[in-house]
Amino acid sequence: MKRNKFLIGFVIVFSILITSFVFYFYQVFFSENILVEKGDEVILIEQDMDFQDLQDIVYDRGIVNDMLSFSFVAKLLDYQENMKPGLYLMKKDMTNLQAVRMLRAGEQIPTTTTFNNVRLKPDLAGKITDNLQADSVEFLRLLNNDSLITTYGFTQENILSMFIPNTYEVYYTISEQALFDKMYAEYQRFWNDERKQKAEALGLSPTEVSALASIVQAESIQSDERPKIAEVYLNRLDRNMRLQADPALVYAVGDFTIKRVLNVHKEVDSPYNLYKYKGLPPGPINLPEIESIDAVLNPEEHNYIYFCAKPDFSGYHAFATNLRQHNNNARAYQNALNRSNIYK
């Protein structure tokens, strides 16, 4: 009789323990433990982080309610040895199992890369890889790799034409080569049939359009004036005149602090010295924005072949169809400069 009571008691206790154990495991795996009663958050796991680093992040930011259970599930799923860098969305009320499975599978969310106001290759390499795992030095090496850029149809001088300033979605872990390929795909998407046809009607290739657009962009801070300036240069090209673009000359000299172009600057021997050489430069002098490229593709029709800054310093320009009128405009601007002492 006592033996039976002992067995019954043992079974009851064992059942309670099993039930408690099962319930605990259920709670550990399937109960909400991420951002309970909070909003979604994004975390960044970098290449050199270990599991302790991740624990610190989710603890400090209050992302995980019960760190012990989260770590237990991570251990069982062998996540510590399979961490993947990237940007991850931790959703409110996720379970440990959902969170760890997502992190272990490397199910990242995209981030963005934005670049503009770029003049030289190192500028681009730094901006395009900012906030990405990709290395700017390695990306610059790709930009300078002759054999690589030739496969894309570009040269050392015009490779920057391939990069259209904008904001693009990419993954944090994108490689330098994959980022390069992504930008080429975006370039092809940008240069659709309509834009190609407009360039062809002007007698220009896409890279030549970019080269001219870079000059137009450097000439005026007033975007609504750029189609008018673009037509001036197109008129000069049609008449086989030298473009005589000051921004290109500054680029040739390599001193971007120059505010006033002098005759001594015009003596520099460079294909970017458009006072000395006819035609367009071999490549862009900056990364022209979409608006500037479209200004060249959609120029304002007129007969002007000269322009200079207005003496009111508004950022706009005075245009002329002949040299006499242009000299008068230039004299008015020079007099205004002298009165203002801007360059003294």
C-alpha positions in Angstrom: 0.0 0.0 0.0 2.8 2.4 1.0 4.7 1.4 -2.2 1.6 2.3 -4.4 1.3 5.7 -2.6 4.9 6.4 -3.2 4.6 5.5 -6.9 1.5 7.7 -7.2 3.3 10.6 -5.5 6.3 10.1 -7.6 4.3 10.2 -10.8 2.4 13.3 -9.7 5.7 15.1 -8.8 7.3 13.9 -12.0 4.3 15.1 -14.0 4.4 18.5 -12.3 8.1 18.8 -13.1 7.6 17.8 -16.7 4.7 20.1 -17.1 6.7 22.9 -15.5 9.7 22.1 -17.6 7.6 22.1 -20.8 5.9 25.3 -19.8 9.3 26.9 -19.1 10.6 25.8 -22.5 7.5 27.1 -24.2 7.9 30.4 -22.4 11.6 30.6 -23.4 11.0 29.9 -27.0 7.5 31.2 -27.8 6.6 34.0 -25.4 7.1 37.6 -26.4 10.4 38.9 -25.2 11.5 41.6 -27.7 10.5 45.2 -27.2 7.4 44.3 -25.2 5.1 47.3 -25.0 7.6 49.3 -27.1 8.1 50.1 -30.8 10.3 48.4 -33.5 14.0 49.2 -33.4 16.9 48.7 -35.7 20.2 47.3 -34.6 23.6 47.2 -36.4 25.8 44.2 -36.0 29.3 45.0 -37.3 31.8 42.6 -38.8 34.0 42.4 -35.7 31.2 42.0 -33.1 30.8 39.0 -30.9 27.8 37.8 -29.0 28.8 39.7 -25.9 28.7 42.9 -27.9 25.2 42.1 -29.1 24.1 41.4 -25.6 25.4 44.8 -24.5 23.5 46.5 -27.3 20.1 44.8 -26.7 20.5 45.2 -22.9 21.6 48.9 -23.0 18.7 49.8 -25.3 16.1 47.7 -23.5 15.4 45.6 -26.6 15.3 42.2 -24.8 13.2 41.8 -21.7 14.7 38.6 -20.4 18.4 38.4 -21.4 18.8 34.9 -19.8 16.2 33.3 -22.0 17.3 35.1 -25.1 20.9 33.9 -24.6 19.7 30.4 -23.8 17.8 30.2 -27.2 20.8 31.7 -29.0 23.1 29.0 -27.4 20.7 26.2 -28.4 20.5 27.4 -32.0 24.3 27.9 -32.1 23.9 31.6 -33.0 27.1 32.7 -31.2 29.1 30.9 -33.8 27.0 32.0 -36.7 26.6 35.7 -36.2 26.2 37.7 -39.4 26.9 41.4 -39.7 24.1 43.7 -41.0 21.3 46.0 -40.2 18.4 44.2 -38.5 14.8 45.2 -37.6 13.9 44.0 -34.2 10.1 44.0 -34.1 8.0 44.6 -31.1 6.6 41.5 -29.4 8.9 39.1 -31.2 9.7 35.8 -29.5 13.3 34.7 -28.7 12.9 32.0 -31.4 11.8 34.5 -34.0 14.5 37.0 -33.2 17.4 34.5 -33.1 16.3 32.7 -36.2 16.1 36.1 -38.1 19.6 37.1 -36.8 21.1 33.7 -37.5 19.7 33.7 -41.1 21.1 37.1 -41.7 17.8 38.5 -42.8 18.9 42.1 -43.0 16.9 45.2 -43.9 18.3 47.6 -46.5 20.0 50.9 -45.6 20.7 53.8 -47.9 23.8 55.3 -49.5 23.7 58.9 -50.7 26.3 60.9 -52.5 26.4 64.4 -54.0 28.7 67.4 -54.0 31.5 65.2 -55.3 34.5 66.5 -57.3 37.2 63.8 -57.2 37.3 60.0 -56.9 38.4 60.0 -53.2 35.4 62.2 -52.4 33.1 59.7 -54.1 34.8 56.6 -52.4 34.4 58.2 -49.0 30.7 59.3 -49.5 29.4 56.2 -51.2 30.8 53.8 -48.6 29.8 56.0 -45.6 27.8 54.0 -43.1 28.4 50.8 -45.1 30.7 47.9 -44.3 32.4 48.5 -47.7 35.9 50.0 -47.4 36.5 53.4 -49.1 40.1 52.6 -49.9 39.1 49.4 -51.7 36.4 51.2 -53.6 38.9 53.8 -54.7 41.1 51.0 -55.9 38.2 49.8 -58.1 37.7 53.3 -59.4 41.4 53.4 -60.4 41.5 49.9 -61.9 41.9 50.4 -65.7 41.0 46.9 -66.7 37.9 46.9 -64.6 36.4 50.2 -65.7 37.1 49.3 -69.3 34.7 46.4 -69.0 32.0 48.8 -68.1 32.7 51.0 -71.1 34.4 53.9 -69.3 37.9 55.5 -69.0 39.8 56.8 -66.1 38.8 60.3 -67.1 35.0 59.7 -67.4 34.3 56.9 -64.9 32.6 59.3 -62.5 29.9 59.7 -65.2 28.7 56.2 -64.2 27.7 57.5 -60.8 24.4 59.4 -60.7 24.0 61.3 -57.5 21.0 60.1 -55.6 19.9 58.0 -52.6 20.0 54.2 -53.2 18.9 51.2 -51.1 21.7 48.7 -50.4 22.5 46.2 -47.7 25.0 47.2 -45.1 27.2 44.2 -46.0 27.3 44.9 -49.7 30.8 44.4 -51.1 32.8 47.0 -52.9 32.5 45.1 -56.2 28.7 44.5 -55.7 28.3 48.2 -54.9 30.1 49.1 -58.1 27.8 46.7 -60.1 24.8 48.3 -58.4 25.8 51.8 -59.5 26.3 50.5 -63.1 22.8 49.0 -63.0 21.5 52.4 -61.8 23.4 54.2 -64.5 21.8 52.0 -67.2 18.4 52.5 -65.6 18.9 56.3 -65.6 20.0 56.4 -69.2 16.7 55.2 -70.6 15.7 55.4 -74.3 14.3 58.9 -73.9 17.5 60.4 -72.4 19.6 58.5 -74.9 17.6 59.9 -77.8 17.8 63.4 -76.5 21.6 63.1 -76.2 21.9 61.7 -79.7 19.8 64.6 -81.0 22.4 66.9 -79.5 25.2 64.9 -81.0 26.5 63.9 -77.6 27.1 60.6 -75.9 25.9 60.1 -72.3 29.4 60.6 -70.9 29.7 63.8 -72.9 26.4 65.0 -71.6 27.7 64.4 -68.1 30.9 66.3 -68.8 29.0 69.3 -70.1 26.5 69.0 -67.2 29.3 69.1 -64.7 30.5 72.5 -66.2 26.9 73.8 -66.3 26.4 72.8 -62.6 29.6 74.5 -61.6 28.7 77.7 -63.4 25.5 78.5 -61.6 24.0 77.9 -58.2 20.6 78.8 -59.7 19.2 75.5 -61.0 16.5 77.2 -63.0 19.2 79.0 -65.1 21.1 75.9 -66.0 19.1 75.0 -69.2 20.0 78.5 -70.4 23.7 78.1 -69.7 23.7 74.7 -71.2 22.4 76.2 -74.5 25.3 78.7 -74.5 27.8 75.9 -74.5 25.9 73.9 -77.0 25.8 77.0 -79.3 29.6 77.3 -78.9 30.1 73.7 -79.7 27.9 74.0 -82.8 30.0 77.0 -84.0 33.3 75.2 -83.2 34.2 77.8 -80.6 36.3 77.1 -77.5 34.0 76.7 -74.5 36.3 78.8 -72.3 34.7 77.5 -69.1 36.3 78.8 -65.9 35.2 75.9 -63.7 37.0 73.5 -66.1 40.1 75.7 -65.9 40.1 75.7 -62.1 39.8 71.9 -62.3 42.8 71.8 -64.7 44.9 74.0 -62.3 43.9 71.8 -59.4 43.5 74.7 -57.0 39.8 74.8 -56.0 40.3 77.8 -53.8 40.6 80.0 -56.9 37.9 82.6 -57.0 39.1 84.7 -59.9 40.6 83.1 -63.1 43.7 85.0 -64.3 45.6 84.9 -67.6 48.4 82.9 -65.9 45.9 80.2 -65.2 44.9 80.0 -68.9 48.5 79.0 -69.8 48.2 75.6 -68.1 48.5 72.7 -70.5 45.6 70.4 -69.8 42.7 68.9 -71.8 40.5 70.6 -69.1 41.8 74.0 -70.2 39.0 74.9 -72.5 40.6 78.2 -73.2 43.4 76.3 -75.0 41.6 73.3 -76.4 38.3 73.0 -78.3 35.5 70.6 -77.5 34.5 69.1 -74.2 36.8 67.9 -71.5 37.7 64.2 -71.3 35.4 63.7 -68.3 33.3 65.5 -65.8 34.8 68.0 -63.4 32.3 67.0 -60.7 29.4 64.6 -60.3 26.6 66.4 -62.0 23.2 66.0 -60.4 20.2 64.6 -62.3 18.8 68.2 -62.6 22.0 69.4 -64.3 22.1 66.4 -66.7 18.5 67.0 -67.6 19.3 70.7 -68.1 21.7 69.7 -70.9 19.3 67.3 -72.4 16.5 69.9 -72.3 18.3 73.2 -73.0 16.5 76.5 -73.3 16.6 77.6 -77.0 18.4 80.9 -77.7 21.3 82.4 -79.7 23.5 83.5 -76.8 27.2 82.5 -76.9 28.5 84.5 -73.9 27.5 85.0 -70.3 28.9 86.4 -67.1 27.7 86.9 -63.6 25.3 89.8 -62.9 26.7 92.7 -60.9 23.9 92.4 -58.4 25.6 89.1 -57.1 22.3 87.3 -57.3 23.9 84.2 -58.6 22.3 84.8 -62.0 24.0 85.7 -65.2 23.8 88.3 -68.0 23.8 86.7 -71.5 25.0 88.1 -74.8 25.0 87.2 -78.5 28.1 89.2 -79.4 31.5 90.1 -77.8 30.8 93.8 -77.5 27.7 93.2 -75.4 29.5 90.6 -73.4 32.4 92.9 -72.6 30.0 95.5 -71.4 28.4 92.9 -69.1 31.8 91.8 -67.9 32.9 95.3 -67.2 29.8 96.0 -65.1 30.5 92.9 -63.1 34.2 93.7 -62.6 33.3 97.2 -61.5 30.9 95.8 -59.0 33.6 93.4 -57.7 36.0 96.2 -57.2 33.5 98.3 -55.4 32.5 95.4 -53.1 36.1 94.5 -52.2 35.1 90.8 -52.3 38.6 89.7 -53.5 40.7 92.2 -51.7 
